[in-house]
Amino acid sequence: MSPQTFTFDVIINPIILLAGIIGGGLVGFVIGKARLAKSQSRVRQLEVELMQANQETLESQRAYVALESKLQDQAIPVISMKINGTQNPKEKASK
């Protein structure tokens, strides 16, 4: 009896190979496009949040400047209550 040999012949169909390459390319393209759209959407959302935060800061600054100018316009009498350490406090109180 002669020894039997097993051979494994791989037959590659070029049409199926080409279809698999094209299909994989399309799937990769769609996945990449979806990731790009998601990241662009996130960037737009962060830009809107940043603009809102800047707007709130500017509104606070405007309110602060308006309040500051309002306080500068008022004539507030200020009486100094400073007592010099070299003089006797009883003398200051009697004047």
PyMOL CGO cylinders between C-alpha atoms (Angstrom):
from pymol import cmd
from pymol.cgo import CYLINDER

trace = [
    CYLINDER, 0.00, 0.00, 0.00, 1.23, 3.47, -0.79, 0.3, 1, 1, 1, 1, 1, 1,
    CYLINDER, 1.23, 3.47, -0.79, 1.15, 6.14, 1.86, 0.3, 1, 1, 1, 1, 1, 1,
    CYLINDER, 1.15, 6.14, 1.86, -1.60, 8.64, 1.42, 0.3, 1, 1, 1, 1, 1, 1,
    CYLINDER, -1.60, 8.64, 1.42, -0.76, 12.32, 1.42, 0.3, 1, 1, 1, 1, 1, 1,
    CYLINDER, -0.76, 12.32, 1.42, -3.22, 14.99, 2.23, 0.3, 1, 1, 1, 1, 1, 1,
    CYLINDER, -3.22, 14.99, 2.23, -3.00, 18.14, 0.26, 0.3, 1, 1, 1, 1, 1, 1,
    CYLINDER, -3.00, 18.14, 0.26, -4.84, 21.28, 1.04, 0.3, 1, 1, 1, 1, 1, 1,
    CYLINDER, -4.84, 21.28, 1.04, -5.35, 23.33, -2.05, 0.3, 1, 1, 1, 1, 1, 1,
    CYLINDER, -5.35, 23.33, -2.05, -6.68, 26.80, -1.50, 0.3, 1, 1, 1, 1, 1, 1,
    CYLINDER, -6.68, 26.80, -1.50, -8.57, 28.19, -4.39, 0.3, 1, 1, 1, 1, 1, 1,
    CYLINDER, -8.57, 28.19, -4.39, -9.15, 31.90, -4.13, 0.3, 1, 1, 1, 1, 1, 1,
    CYLINDER, -9.15, 31.90, -4.13, -11.98, 33.25, -6.17, 0.3, 1, 1, 1, 1, 1, 1,
    CYLINDER, -11.98, 33.25, -6.17, -10.89, 36.71, -7.41, 0.3, 1, 1, 1, 1, 1, 1,
    CYLINDER, -10.89, 36.71, -7.41, -14.47, 37.97, -7.61, 0.3, 1, 1, 1, 1, 1, 1,
    CYLINDER, -14.47, 37.97, -7.61, -15.20, 37.10, -3.98, 0.3, 1, 1, 1, 1, 1, 1,
    CYLINDER, -15.20, 37.10, -3.98, -11.84, 38.58, -2.93, 0.3, 1, 1, 1, 1, 1, 1,
    CYLINDER, -11.84, 38.58, -2.93, -12.57, 41.82, -4.78, 0.3, 1, 1, 1, 1, 1, 1,
    CYLINDER, -12.57, 41.82, -4.78, -16.08, 41.97, -3.29, 0.3, 1, 1, 1, 1, 1, 1,
    CYLINDER, -16.08, 41.97, -3.29, -14.64, 41.45, 0.21, 0.3, 1, 1, 1, 1, 1, 1,
    CYLINDER, -14.64, 41.45, 0.21, -12.06, 44.21, -0.26, 0.3, 1, 1, 1, 1, 1, 1,
    CYLINDER, -12.06, 44.21, -0.26, -14.66, 46.64, -1.58, 0.3, 1, 1, 1, 1, 1, 1,
    CYLINDER, -14.66, 46.64, -1.58, -17.10, 45.71, 1.20, 0.3, 1, 1, 1, 1, 1, 1,
    CYLINDER, -17.10, 45.71, 1.20, -14.44, 46.18, 3.88, 0.3, 1, 1, 1, 1, 1, 1,
    CYLINDER, -14.44, 46.18, 3.88, -13.46, 49.52, 2.41, 0.3, 1, 1, 1, 1, 1, 1,
    CYLINDER, -13.46, 49.52, 2.41, -17.06, 50.72, 2.42, 0.3, 1, 1, 1, 1, 1, 1,
    CYLINDER, -17.06, 50.72, 2.42, -17.62, 49.58, 6.00, 0.3, 1, 1, 1, 1, 1, 1,
    CYLINDER, -17.62, 49.58, 6.00, -14.42, 51.34, 7.10, 0.3, 1, 1, 1, 1, 1, 1,
    CYLINDER, -14.42, 51.34, 7.10, -15.44, 54.50, 5.24, 0.3, 1, 1, 1, 1, 1, 1,
    CYLINDER, -15.44, 54.50, 5.24, -18.89, 54.55, 6.88, 0.3, 1, 1, 1, 1, 1, 1,
    CYLINDER, -18.89, 54.55, 6.88, -17.43, 53.97, 10.36, 0.3, 1, 1, 1, 1, 1, 1,
    CYLINDER, -17.43, 53.97, 10.36, -14.83, 56.72, 9.85, 0.3, 1, 1, 1, 1, 1, 1,
    CYLINDER, -14.83, 56.72, 9.85, -17.47, 59.12, 8.56, 0.3, 1, 1, 1, 1, 1, 1,
    CYLINDER, -17.47, 59.12, 8.56, -19.66, 58.43, 11.60, 0.3, 1, 1, 1, 1, 1, 1,
    CYLINDER, -19.66, 58.43, 11.60, -16.76, 59.03, 14.01, 0.3, 1, 1, 1, 1, 1, 1,
    CYLINDER, -16.76, 59.03, 14.01, -15.87, 62.27, 12.23, 0.3, 1, 1, 1, 1, 1, 1,
    CYLINDER, -15.87, 62.27, 12.23, -19.48, 63.50, 12.39, 0.3, 1, 1, 1, 1, 1, 1,
    CYLINDER, -19.48, 63.50, 12.39, -19.65, 62.66, 16.11, 0.3, 1, 1, 1, 1, 1, 1,
    CYLINDER, -19.65, 62.66, 16.11, -16.42, 64.49, 16.90, 0.3, 1, 1, 1, 1, 1, 1,
    CYLINDER, -16.42, 64.49, 16.90, -17.48, 67.53, 14.84, 0.3, 1, 1, 1, 1, 1, 1,
    CYLINDER, -17.48, 67.53, 14.84, -20.79, 67.60, 16.69, 0.3, 1, 1, 1, 1, 1, 1,
    CYLINDER, -20.79, 67.60, 16.69, -18.95, 67.52, 20.03, 0.3, 1, 1, 1, 1, 1, 1,
    CYLINDER, -18.95, 67.52, 20.03, -16.66, 70.37, 18.92, 0.3, 1, 1, 1, 1, 1, 1,
    CYLINDER, -16.66, 70.37, 18.92, -19.69, 72.48, 17.93, 0.3, 1, 1, 1, 1, 1, 1,
    CYLINDER, -19.69, 72.48, 17.93, -21.34, 71.75, 21.30, 0.3, 1, 1, 1, 1, 1, 1,
    CYLINDER, -21.34, 71.75, 21.30, -18.19, 72.78, 23.19, 0.3, 1, 1, 1, 1, 1, 1,
    CYLINDER, -18.19, 72.78, 23.19, -17.91, 75.97, 21.13, 0.3, 1, 1, 1, 1, 1, 1,
    CYLINDER, -17.91, 75.97, 21.13, -21.50, 76.89, 22.02, 0.3, 1, 1, 1, 1, 1, 1,
    CYLINDER, -21.50, 76.89, 22.02, -20.83, 76.22, 25.73, 0.3, 1, 1, 1, 1, 1, 1,
    CYLINDER, -20.83, 76.22, 25.73, -17.67, 78.35, 25.59, 0.3, 1, 1, 1, 1, 1, 1,
    CYLINDER, -17.67, 78.35, 25.59, -19.51, 81.23, 23.91, 0.3, 1, 1, 1, 1, 1, 1,
    CYLINDER, -19.51, 81.23, 23.91, -22.25, 81.08, 26.55, 0.3, 1, 1, 1, 1, 1, 1,
    CYLINDER, -22.25, 81.08, 26.55, -19.67, 81.12, 29.35, 0.3, 1, 1, 1, 1, 1, 1,
    CYLINDER, -19.67, 81.12, 29.35, -17.91, 84.11, 27.75, 0.3, 1, 1, 1, 1, 1, 1,
    CYLINDER, -17.91, 84.11, 27.75, -21.25, 85.89, 27.37, 0.3, 1, 1, 1, 1, 1, 1,
    CYLINDER, -21.25, 85.89, 27.37, -22.04, 85.36, 31.06, 0.3, 1, 1, 1, 1, 1, 1,
    CYLINDER, -22.04, 85.36, 31.06, -18.60, 86.69, 32.01, 0.3, 1, 1, 1, 1, 1, 1,
    CYLINDER, -18.60, 86.69, 32.01, -19.07, 89.79, 29.86, 0.3, 1, 1, 1, 1, 1, 1,
    CYLINDER, -19.07, 89.79, 29.86, -22.52, 90.41, 31.36, 0.3, 1, 1, 1, 1, 1, 1,
    CYLINDER, -22.52, 90.41, 31.36, -21.03, 90.17, 34.85, 0.3, 1, 1, 1, 1, 1, 1,
    CYLINDER, -21.03, 90.17, 34.85, -18.26, 92.61, 33.88, 0.3, 1, 1, 1, 1, 1, 1,
    CYLINDER, -18.26, 92.61, 33.88, -20.82, 95.07, 32.46, 0.3, 1, 1, 1, 1, 1, 1,
    CYLINDER, -20.82, 95.07, 32.46, -22.87, 94.88, 35.67, 0.3, 1, 1, 1, 1, 1, 1,
    CYLINDER, -22.87, 94.88, 35.67, -19.74, 95.38, 37.76, 0.3, 1, 1, 1, 1, 1, 1,
    CYLINDER, -19.74, 95.38, 37.76, -18.65, 98.43, 35.73, 0.3, 1, 1, 1, 1, 1, 1,
    CYLINDER, -18.65, 98.43, 35.73, -22.16, 99.91, 35.93, 0.3, 1, 1, 1, 1, 1, 1,
    CYLINDER, -22.16, 99.91, 35.93, -22.24, 99.40, 39.71, 0.3, 1, 1, 1, 1, 1, 1,
    CYLINDER, -22.24, 99.40, 39.71, -18.76, 100.85, 40.09, 0.3, 1, 1, 1, 1, 1, 1,
    CYLINDER, -18.76, 100.85, 40.09, -19.62, 103.96, 38.07, 0.3, 1, 1, 1, 1, 1, 1,
    CYLINDER, -19.62, 103.96, 38.07, -22.86, 104.35, 40.05, 0.3, 1, 1, 1, 1, 1, 1,
    CYLINDER, -22.86, 104.35, 40.05, -20.91, 104.28, 43.32, 0.3, 1, 1, 1, 1, 1, 1,
    CYLINDER, -20.91, 104.28, 43.32, -18.36, 106.81, 42.04, 0.3, 1, 1, 1, 1, 1, 1,
    CYLINDER, -18.36, 106.81, 42.04, -21.10, 109.25, 41.09, 0.3, 1, 1, 1, 1, 1, 1,
    CYLINDER, -21.10, 109.25, 41.09, -22.55, 109.30, 44.60, 0.3, 1, 1, 1, 1, 1, 1,
    CYLINDER, -22.55, 109.30, 44.60, -21.18, 111.80, 47.07, 0.3, 1, 1, 1, 1, 1, 1,
    CYLINDER, -21.18, 111.80, 47.07, -20.62, 109.73, 50.21, 0.3, 1, 1, 1, 1, 1, 1,
    CYLINDER, -20.62, 109.73, 50.21, -19.28, 111.73, 53.14, 0.3, 1, 1, 1, 1, 1, 1,
    CYLINDER, -19.28, 111.73, 53.14, -16.42, 109.89, 54.76, 0.3, 1, 1, 1, 1, 1, 1,
    CYLINDER, -16.42, 109.89, 54.76, -15.23, 110.86, 58.22, 0.3, 1, 1, 1, 1, 1, 1,
    CYLINDER, -15.23, 110.86, 58.22, -11.82, 109.61, 59.15, 0.3, 1, 1, 1, 1, 1, 1,
    CYLINDER, -11.82, 109.61, 59.15, -11.80, 107.86, 62.51, 0.3, 1, 1, 1, 1, 1, 1,
    CYLINDER, -11.80, 107.86, 62.51, -8.05, 107.47, 62.65, 0.3, 1, 1, 1, 1, 1, 1,
    CYLINDER, -8.05, 107.47, 62.65, -6.46, 108.11, 66.06, 0.3, 1, 1, 1, 1, 1, 1,
    CYLINDER, -6.46, 108.11, 66.06, -2.77, 108.76, 66.12, 0.3, 1, 1, 1, 1, 1, 1,
    CYLINDER, -2.77, 108.76, 66.12, -0.86, 106.53, 68.56, 0.3, 1, 1, 1, 1, 1, 1,
    CYLINDER, -0.86, 106.53, 68.56, 1.36, 109.37, 69.82, 0.3, 1, 1, 1, 1, 1, 1,
    CYLINDER, 1.36, 109.37, 69.82, -1.49, 111.46, 71.21, 0.3, 1, 1, 1, 1, 1, 1,
    CYLINDER, -1.49, 111.46, 71.21, -3.51, 110.65, 74.29, 0.3, 1, 1, 1, 1, 1, 1,
    CYLINDER, -3.51, 110.65, 74.29, -6.92, 109.19, 73.33, 0.3, 1, 1, 1, 1, 1, 1,
    CYLINDER, -6.92, 109.19, 73.33, -8.59, 111.22, 76.11, 0.3, 1, 1, 1, 1, 1, 1,
    CYLINDER, -8.59, 111.22, 76.11, -7.40, 114.44, 74.47, 0.3, 1, 1, 1, 1, 1, 1,
    CYLINDER, -7.40, 114.44, 74.47, -8.91, 113.39, 71.12, 0.3, 1, 1, 1, 1, 1, 1,
    CYLINDER, -8.91, 113.39, 71.12, -12.23, 112.55, 72.72, 0.3, 1, 1, 1, 1, 1, 1,
    CYLINDER, -12.23, 112.55, 72.72, -12.46, 115.92, 74.48, 0.3, 1, 1, 1, 1, 1, 1,
    CYLINDER, -12.46, 115.92, 74.48, -12.05, 117.97, 71.33, 0.3, 1, 1, 1, 1, 1, 1,
]
cmd.load_cgo(trace, "trace")
